Every structure is written in structure tokens, then in C-alpha cells.
Amino acid sequence: MAAKSGYTRPRPLAEDAAPPPPSAVLYVANCGPAVGVTDADVRAAFGAFGEVAGVQAADNSGARVIVRFHEPAAAEAAIAALHGRPCDRLAGRVLHIRYSVPVKPKALPGGSLPVALAASELGIPGIYMVEEFVTAAEEQELLAAVDSRSWKSLAKRRVQHYGYEFLYETRNVDSKQFLGELPAFISIVLEKIASFPGLKKCTTRLVDQLTVNEYPCGVGLSPHIDTHSAFEEMIFSLSLAGPCIMEFRKYPKGSWRAPSVVNGADEHTSQEPECIRKAIFLPSRSMLLMSGEGRYAWHHYIPHHKIDDVGGRVIKRNSRRVSFTFRKVRMGPCDCEYKQFCDSHSKRC
């Protein structure tokens, strides 16, 4: 049952979306070796509705399987008889059954998505980028400074926090737990930020929180929006030690969700809802500003690749990439206009 079936769990349906059409392939939860159900048990239970072509694991949990019939009518009869009901042939287990969907093939690095080389080509309001934001000498000084300090290890990368610690379990910060002023070694960066293009006038300090991420080659970041209630509008990201592609995704209205996090790593699902996708190449030493719509309504994502395809040119990732992300902690609820993507709004509803 450990073989890959080529099918997976269907994604949750939007309110106005049509259900998937009936097929001969079922996704069955609460069923498998982890809960004491064997391949033979499954075949016997579902064989009462028609000839079973195969039973395979749906994932690595051991508690979800893919059942393939030869005929869609057999699958339809199995759902009608077993979904949400105790199954006598499986010791009374209550099964949860849906029509399965094929696994989407993985795209090649960069895929067919055009990669912008400038923020103006990207066409997302509120996104700005400056290349060579720091010099090569300043880059080495910044890397040496963080490498002389202690790193915290997460599942796939290492991090450092300054000003306030980012809490990965809640995707937020505790505004009452102030770690101290931002370190002196980033003073040159803070001076340059003040003259960044697209910057809105601000009477207070632009940033008071810094997260340094070290990504090994091939490690990226799953799609997410920085929590509205945690940080103010402007988020700056400085890329050091190596380049990467950053993809932006705008999901349909009402599809905001906080990704689940395990030890600082985003859990990535194979079935992503349809979205608008745009990508930009971030050279080493470049600074990206996410503000307005680009910060509040678009998920940003770094593909987990060892090479990137930028306009037909293959660019190998370095052995590591280090990002300095500067933010300002929000001391009250967010009142942005992008309600469908805002956790402050969902808490008020």
C-alpha cells in the first residue's frame, strides 16, 4: 500500500464551486494500516460494490487510502453506502469518502511562468525592488556579523530574531516581549531604507523587528502572507549570499488561510487552489519592499529549487542564501482594505 497512486485528496470546495465529477477513484480517510486496516480488508469491504482495481496509500499517514474501481458506478455505490457510516466489514470504522483527483505533475524549475527582472515588469501595486542595495563589502560585513552570533535551528533553515521574536506556531509576535534595540551592524541598511522608492511618509521608526533567515541550497519558503495583525504595512527583504526567484500568488476572494507550521516549516499541500501567479528574480544584495496590495493581498513564495530558470538562463543557487527581513510590529488590529486576506477582520466577524 506504500506505492504512489497518482491520486490525492481533493481540495475543499469554494461555496460557489461545482463538486468534482463522479469517477472510479475514491479518497478514503480513517482507513489503512495505521488504524489496523489491511489491503485485503479494504478490498473485501469495497469489493461488495464492484471489482476493485487497486488499493494504495493516499499519503504517508497510514490512515488514508486511494481505492480504484474499474467502473465509476461502483465508486458511486460505495460512497452512497459507506460515507459517514460504520462499515461492518472494517470493525465498524466510520469512513470519510470523496472522489479523488489526479496529482498535478511537478513543474520544472521556473516552469513556464515568466520571471520579471524589475518590479515594474511584475505589475503588482506596492512591490518595489532596488538592485545593489548594499555593496559587496557591506554584504560580507553583514554576513560576518550574523555568523558571529547564535543561530536557532528550524526544520529546514536557521534563523535569528532581533527587536521581537517571531513565533512560528502562531505566525505572530508577542509585542510585550521586547528583545532590545536593533543591532548596530545593520545601521547602514536602516539609513538606506529611509530613501527607498515607494516609501510612504512615516512619523515613527520604519522598522523595529528583524528576522534573519539562512536557507540552504534547494530550500525555499511556502506561500504565505505575513500576518496582518502582527506587522505594519511595509516589509523589507534584503537578499544576501545568493539569488533566488520569488513568486507572488493571489488567491480567489475568500481563500485566505493561515498555513500550518511545524517547527518553523510551512506544511505544503499538493493541491493548491487556482490563483494568479507572478514571479521576480531577486539578485544577491537586492532589497525588496512589499507594501499595499502586494503585502496585504498576495502570498509570496520561494520555490524549493536548486536551480532557477530566468528567461531561459539557468541560474544555480548558492550553497546558502541569507535574507534580512525588516518589519514594524503592529500594536493594534489591522484596518486594511483587503478584508478577505486579513486575520484581524476574521477575528471581528
Protein Blocks (a to p, Z undefined) as FASTA:
>chain_A
ZZcehiacdddddfkbccddddfbdcdehiajknopafklmmmmmmmnoccfbdcdfbln
opaccdddfbfklmmmmmmmmgopacfklgopacdddddddddddddehijadcdfbfkl
nopghiacdehkbcfklmmmmmmmmmmpccdddfkbccddehiacdfklopacfklcgbj
cdfklmmmmmmmmmgghiacdfbdfbfcdcdddddehiacddddddfklpcfbdcdddeh
iacddddddddehiaccdddeehiacddfbdcddddddddddehiacddehjllmmmccd
ddddfbdceehiacdddfbdcddddddddfbdcfbfblmlcmklmmmZZ
